[in-house]
């Protein structure tokens, strides 16, 4: 089935009727998406390359109630925004959060939204460090969201997005104004799903912003819960508890074919990371 805006709005709990392409609408859509559809990489761990065609994204993230990574999350969000009438352009970034020794390839998808001639960065798919509301594309301006403090800086290669993480500013990713083709996204999506050294293939990850300003993060067996005041608590889960946590806490439906994930498959994944 094709993309349905009504189904998408129901998925994120939109309560206001037909949305209009305004900044308040963008902010609320962004926040609701980030607090509803979890970031997760289960498909890559199961040997699947996610299909990022719009119909497939609707089938998986909306109807099957799974989550996904940036090419899925931002692909779905961009199509929803365009359907509403927003002026949206896809962008691609080089991920720097792990402080790589050499410049990495463009393996992250986000978007720029133009409202009243002013550009905004929208990104619902950067995992645990993702922004939960859009940011003005303005250099040097510290911008507080419901879930953190961010800043965009000019860099020789374009724009640098940074987040305040505990002890200081942490660079997240670098991007420019070049608009990638869908074929670029296809190639990068395939690369991060299949490259032997891709971090998406070597650890189970899930994250979800919470409406109260907190966050849930899962890394293999370790669940971290961040409170609205920034304090964190951790606990180690059994495989059975991870199975329950993904469904109950992260809101993932695991039994809708062909996007289903069996408990046996999840156990095999976790056995690789003990």
Number of C-alpha atoms within 10 A of each C-alpha: 8 10 18 13 16 12 13 19 20 11 17 18 14 16 9 8 8 10 16 13 16 14 16 11 15 21 15 15 23 21 23 22 24 26 23 20 25 30 27 26 22 26 19 22 20 15 11 14 15 22 15 22 15 16 14 18 27 24 19 23 22 21 16 19 20 27 27 23 25 22 24 26 26 24 23 23 23 25 18 20 21 14 14 16 13 19 17 19 18 20 22 24 24 18 21 19 15 10 13 9 7 7 11 14 11 18 20 24 27 23 23 23 25 19 15 9 8 11 18 20 21 28 26 32 30 22 22 17 18 21 26 28 24 24 24 18 21 17 14 11 13 17 15 15 15 16 23 19 15 22 22 23 17 16 13 8 10 13 19 21 25 22 22 16 14 8 6 9 14 18 21 20 23 26 21 16 14 12 13 14 11 12 9 15 21 15 11 19 22 18 14 18 22 17 11 11 10 13 14 20 21 15 20 21 22 23 28 27 29 22 15 11 17 20 20 19 22 25 15 22 19 16 20 17 20 18 16 16 9 14 9 13 9 12 11 14 16 14 19 11 12 23 19 16 16 19 14 11 12 25 17 23 19 18 14 14 9 10 19 17 19 12 16 11 14 18 15 14 20 18 11 10 12 7
